[in-house]
Amino acid sequence: MTWLTEWAGYLPQMMSGLSVSIMIAAVSILVGYPLGLGLSLMVGARNLAVRTLGLVVVEVGRGAPALVILYLFYYGLPKFGIAFESITAACLALTWNAAAYSSEIMRAGLQSVSRGQLEASSALGLARRDTFFRVILPQGMRSATPGLMGVAIQMFQGTSLAYVIAVPELMKTAYNIGSQDFNYLQVFTLAGLCYAAISMPATWITVFFEKRMARHA
């Protein structure tokens, strides 16, 4: 009962930190996914320079830990006279991360469209642009949806890394509260429950979509 009383006192501050975490995740997803689509097209381009640039951006974004990318934006770029606020740096880093991971999922989704439909579109006289936007993209994005939902969950959980550059998100808020009276166990348990309250329902929804799509495949 004591824990519940303490949690009730911590909750308003924790909700403030959670709102920052959700905001950073939302920005990284809303900006990262369109960039990811662009990167997937670059990686599949015929032009060698465009394809190489796309591959470099994707592989660095996927291969480098998100923490390293966070440090790069916040501590590294000021060496070149480019400085960002901590929240902006977190949004940029996680956006790159989201774009890199989503690009591979989208590329796989676009490639899953059967060649027969492309031939049918050509037979109907559709231009390549119309074929892409009316045939390939809708079906490819449908196939990619469960994977993209998984990346969204990953981005939300990844916002906890922004703590290291002093972003007032959920983990930073929890640490600040815990340092006041050293009730770290209670505070971090509550923080974990806050993450779970978002991540678990999102995971269930993702599984639901995967099963539904498998039935209609």
C-alpha positions as CSV (number, residue, x, y, z in Angstrom):
1,M,0.0,0.0,0.0
2,T,2.9,2.3,0.7
3,W,4.2,1.8,-2.9
4,L,0.8,2.7,-4.3
5,T,0.8,5.9,-2.2
6,E,4.3,6.8,-3.4
7,W,3.4,6.0,-7.0
8,A,0.4,8.3,-6.8
9,G,2.7,11.1,-5.8
10,Y,5.2,10.4,-8.5
11,L,2.7,9.9,-11.3
12,P,2.1,13.6,-12.4
13,Q,5.8,14.0,-13.0
14,M,6.2,10.7,-14.7
15,M,3.3,11.5,-17.0
16,S,5.2,14.7,-18.0
17,G,8.2,12.6,-18.9
18,L,6.1,10.1,-20.7
19,S,4.6,12.8,-22.9
20,V,8.1,13.9,-23.9
21,S,8.9,10.2,-24.8
22,I,5.8,9.9,-26.9
23,M,6.5,13.2,-28.6
24,I,10.0,12.1,-29.6
25,A,8.8,8.7,-30.8
26,A,6.0,10.3,-32.8
27,V,8.4,12.7,-34.6
28,S,10.8,10.0,-35.4
29,I,8.0,7.9,-36.9
30,L,6.2,10.6,-38.8
31,V,9.4,11.9,-40.3
32,G,11.4,8.7,-40.4
33,Y,8.9,6.6,-42.4
34,P,8.6,8.9,-45.4
35,L,12.4,9.2,-45.4
36,G,12.6,5.4,-45.1
37,L,10.4,5.1,-48.2
38,G,12.7,7.4,-50.0
39,L,15.8,5.4,-48.9
40,S,14.2,2.2,-50.0
41,L,13.7,3.6,-53.5
42,M,17.3,4.9,-53.5
43,V,18.6,1.5,-52.6
44,G,16.7,0.0,-55.4
45,A,17.7,2.7,-57.9
46,R,19.5,1.8,-61.1
47,N,21.9,4.8,-60.7
48,L,25.0,3.5,-58.9
49,A,25.7,6.7,-57.0
50,V,22.1,7.0,-55.8
51,R,22.1,3.4,-54.8
52,T,25.4,3.6,-53.0
53,L,24.4,6.7,-51.0
54,G,21.1,5.1,-50.0
55,L,23.0,1.9,-48.8
56,V,25.5,4.0,-46.8
57,V,22.7,5.9,-45.0
58,V,20.7,2.8,-44.3
59,E,23.6,0.6,-43.2
60,V,25.0,3.2,-40.9
61,G,21.6,3.9,-39.4
62,R,21.0,0.2,-38.8
63,G,24.5,-0.8,-37.9
64,A,25.4,2.0,-35.5
65,P,23.8,1.8,-32.0
66,A,21.2,4.5,-31.5
67,L,23.2,5.7,-28.5
68,V,26.2,6.4,-30.8
69,I,24.0,8.3,-33.2
70,L,22.6,10.3,-30.3
71,Y,26.1,11.2,-29.2
72,L,27.0,12.1,-32.8
73,F,24.2,14.6,-33.1
74,Y,24.5,16.1,-29.7
75,Y,28.3,16.0,-29.0
76,G,29.9,15.4,-32.4
77,L,28.3,18.0,-34.7
78,P,29.2,21.0,-32.5
79,K,32.8,20.4,-33.6
80,F,31.6,21.6,-37.0
81,G,29.6,24.5,-35.6
82,I,26.3,22.7,-35.7
83,A,24.6,22.5,-32.4
84,F,21.2,21.2,-31.5
85,E,19.0,21.3,-28.4
86,S,18.9,18.0,-26.6
87,I,15.3,17.2,-27.7
88,T,16.1,18.1,-31.3
89,A,19.2,16.0,-31.3
90,A,17.1,13.0,-29.9
91,C,14.5,13.5,-32.6
92,L,17.1,13.6,-35.4
93,A,18.9,10.6,-34.1
94,L,15.8,8.4,-33.7
95,T,14.4,9.7,-37.0
96,W,17.6,8.4,-38.8
97,N,17.2,5.1,-36.9
98,A,13.5,4.8,-37.9
99,A,14.2,5.7,-41.5
100,A,17.0,3.1,-41.8
101,Y,15.0,0.2,-40.3
102,S,11.8,1.1,-42.0
103,S,13.5,1.4,-45.4
104,E,14.4,-2.3,-45.4
105,I,10.9,-3.3,-44.3
106,M,9.3,-1.1,-47.0
107,R,11.8,-2.4,-49.7
108,A,10.8,-6.0,-48.8
109,G,7.1,-5.0,-49.0
110,L,7.5,-3.3,-52.4
111,Q,9.4,-6.3,-53.7
112,S,6.7,-8.7,-52.5
113,V,4.3,-7.4,-55.2
114,S,4.1,-10.1,-57.8
115,R,5.6,-9.5,-61.2
116,G,2.3,-10.6,-62.8
117,Q,0.6,-7.5,-61.5
118,L,3.3,-5.3,-63.0
119,E,3.0,-7.0,-66.3
120,A,-0.8,-6.6,-66.1
121,S,-0.4,-2.9,-65.4
122,S,1.9,-2.5,-68.4
123,A,-0.6,-4.3,-70.6
124,L,-3.3,-1.9,-69.5
125,G,-1.0,1.0,-70.6
126,L,-0.3,2.4,-67.1
127,A,2.7,4.6,-66.9
128,R,5.5,3.6,-64.5
129,R,4.5,6.4,-62.1
130,D,0.9,5.3,-62.0
131,T,1.9,1.6,-61.6
132,F,4.0,2.5,-58.6
133,F,1.4,4.7,-56.8
134,R,-1.7,2.7,-57.7
135,V,-0.4,-0.9,-57.7
136,I,3.0,-1.4,-56.0
137,L,2.9,1.2,-53.2
138,P,-0.6,0.3,-51.7
139,Q,0.1,-3.5,-51.7
140,G,3.7,-3.1,-50.6
141,M,2.8,-0.9,-47.7
142,R,0.1,-3.3,-46.6
143,S,2.6,-6.1,-46.4
144,A,5.0,-3.8,-44.5
145,T,2.5,-2.6,-42.0
146,P,3.2,-5.2,-39.2
147,G,7.0,-4.6,-39.5
148,L,6.5,-0.9,-39.4
149,M,4.4,-1.2,-36.3
150,G,7.2,-3.2,-34.7
151,V,9.7,-0.4,-35.5
152,A,7.3,2.2,-34.0
153,I,7.4,0.2,-30.7
154,Q,11.2,0.0,-30.9
155,M,11.4,3.8,-31.4
156,F,9.2,4.4,-28.4
157,Q,11.4,2.2,-26.2
158,G,14.5,3.8,-27.8
159,T,13.5,7.2,-26.4
160,S,14.8,6.0,-23.0
161,L,18.3,6.5,-24.5
162,A,17.7,10.2,-24.7
163,Y,18.3,10.3,-21.0
164,V,22.0,10.4,-21.6
165,I,21.8,13.8,-23.3
166,A,19.6,15.3,-20.6
167,V,16.3,15.1,-22.4
168,P,13.5,15.3,-19.8
169,E,11.8,12.1,-21.0
170,L,10.5,9.3,-18.9
171,M,13.8,7.8,-17.7
172,K,15.4,11.1,-17.0
173,T,12.3,12.1,-15.0
174,A,12.4,8.8,-13.1
175,Y,16.1,9.3,-12.2
176,N,15.4,12.9,-11.0
177,I,12.6,11.7,-8.8
178,G,14.6,8.8,-7.5
179,S,17.6,10.9,-6.6
180,Q,15.5,13.0,-4.3
181,D,14.8,10.3,-1.8
182,F,16.7,7.3,-3.3
183,N,13.6,5.3,-3.9
184,Y,15.0,4.1,-7.2
185,L,13.4,0.7,-7.0
186,Q,9.9,2.1,-6.7
187,V,10.5,4.9,-9.3
188,F,12.1,2.7,-12.0
189,T,9.4,0.0,-11.4
190,L,6.8,2.7,-12.1
191,A,8.7,3.8,-15.2
192,G,8.8,0.2,-16.5
193,L,5.1,0.0,-16.0
194,C,4.6,3.2,-18.0
195,Y,6.6,1.8,-20.9
196,A,4.7,-1.5,-20.7
197,A,1.4,0.4,-20.7
198,I,2.2,1.7,-24.2
199,S,4.4,-1.1,-25.6
200,M,2.3,-4.1,-24.7
201,P,-1.0,-3.0,-26.2
202,A,0.9,-1.9,-29.3
203,T,2.5,-5.3,-29.5
204,W,-0.9,-7.1,-29.2
205,I,-2.2,-4.9,-32.1
206,T,0.8,-5.8,-34.2
207,V,0.3,-9.5,-33.6
208,F,-3.4,-9.1,-34.5
209,F,-2.5,-7.4,-37.8
210,E,0.0,-10.1,-38.6
211,K,-2.5,-12.9,-38.0
212,R,-5.3,-11.1,-39.9
213,M,-3.0,-10.6,-42.9
214,A,-1.8,-14.2,-42.8
215,R,-5.5,-15.3,-43.0
216,H,-6.1,-13.1,-46.0
217,A,-2.8,-13.9,-47.8
